[in-house]
């Protein structure tokens, strides 16, 4: 995808590069799944926003074309992600656990 010889439109280039970077970050999630949960939440968030803000209104008013329908179908697979999220961990570490104080982060000493 990144080795194309045709110049991209501005938005297309931004989207393709952003998603390529996201894909590389997702690969880290295979090695460090709990540490990469915020990246997974970002994916869930943008896809749901796009589906409800762009795809659903066009579907409801009958202006969804074949290209948009294909993309919406691909993005709709986001419904699978919540099935694999360790919600107990999320609740304990992102909701119940108190947050870090701003400005109090310490860099660990090197051994």
C-alpha positions in Angstrom: 0.0 0.0 0.0 2.8 2.5 0.9 4.9 1.7 -2.2 2.6 3.3 -4.8 3.9 5.3 -7.7 0.7 7.4 -8.1 0.5 10.5 -5.9 -2.3 10.5 -3.3 -4.8 13.2 -2.7 -4.1 14.9 0.6 -6.8 13.2 2.6 -6.1 9.8 1.1 -2.4 10.1 1.9 -3.1 11.2 5.5 -5.6 8.3 6.0 -3.4 5.7 4.5 -0.3 6.7 6.4 -2.2 7.0 9.7 -3.7 3.6 9.3 -0.3 2.1 8.3 1.1 3.6 11.5 -1.8 2.3 13.5 -1.3 -1.2 12.0 2.3 -1.2 13.1 1.2 -0.2 16.6 -1.4 -3.0 16.5 1.4 -5.5 15.9 2.9 -4.4 19.2 -0.4 -5.3 20.7 0.3 -8.9 19.8 3.4 -8.8 22.1 2.0 -6.4 24.8 -1.8 -6.7 24.6 -2.6 -5.0 28.0 -0.2 -2.1 27.4 -1.7 -1.5 24.0 -5.3 -1.3 25.1 -5.5 2.5 24.6 -4.6 2.0 20.9 -7.5 -0.6 20.7 -9.8 1.9 22.4 -8.8 4.6 19.8 -9.7 2.2 17.0 -13.1 1.4 18.5 -13.8 5.1 19.0 -12.9 6.4 15.6 -14.7 3.6 13.9 -17.9 4.0 15.9 -17.8 7.8 15.3 -17.4 7.3 11.6 -20.2 4.7 11.4 -22.7 6.8 13.3 -21.6 10.2 11.8 -21.0 9.2 8.2 -22.3 5.8 7.2 -25.6 5.6 9.2 -27.0 8.9 8.0 -26.2 8.1 4.4 -27.7 4.7 4.8 -30.9 6.1 6.4 -31.4 8.8 3.7 -30.5 6.5 0.8 -27.4 8.2 -0.4 -24.9 5.4 0.4 -23.1 4.4 -2.7 -21.3 1.1 -3.4 -17.9 2.4 -2.4 -19.1 3.8 1.0 -21.1 0.6 1.6 -18.0 -1.5 1.1 -16.0 0.6 3.5 -18.8 0.7 6.1 -18.9 -3.1 5.9 -15.2 -3.3 6.6 -15.3 -0.8 9.5 -18.4 -2.5 11.0 -16.1 -5.4 12.0 -15.3 -3.2 15.0 -18.2 -5.0 16.8 -15.8 -7.9 17.2 -13.2 -6.0 19.2 -15.2 -5.6 22.4 -15.6 -9.3 22.6 -11.8 -9.8 23.1 -11.2 -6.8 25.5 -10.4 -7.9 29.0 -13.1 -5.8 30.6 -12.2 -6.7 34.2 -8.7 -5.4 33.6 -10.0 -2.3 31.9 -12.4 -1.6 34.8 -9.7 -2.2 37.5 -6.9 -0.2 35.7 -8.7 2.6 33.9 -11.8 3.2 36.0 -11.3 2.1 39.6 -7.6 2.9 39.9 -6.8 6.4 40.7 -4.9 8.3 38.1 -1.3 9.6 38.3 -0.8 13.1 39.6 0.2 15.5 36.9 3.9 16.5 37.2 4.7 13.7 39.6 5.9 11.1 37.1 9.3 9.8 37.9 11.7 8.3 35.5 13.0 4.9 36.9 16.7 4.8 37.6 18.7 2.7 35.2 20.1 -0.5 36.7 
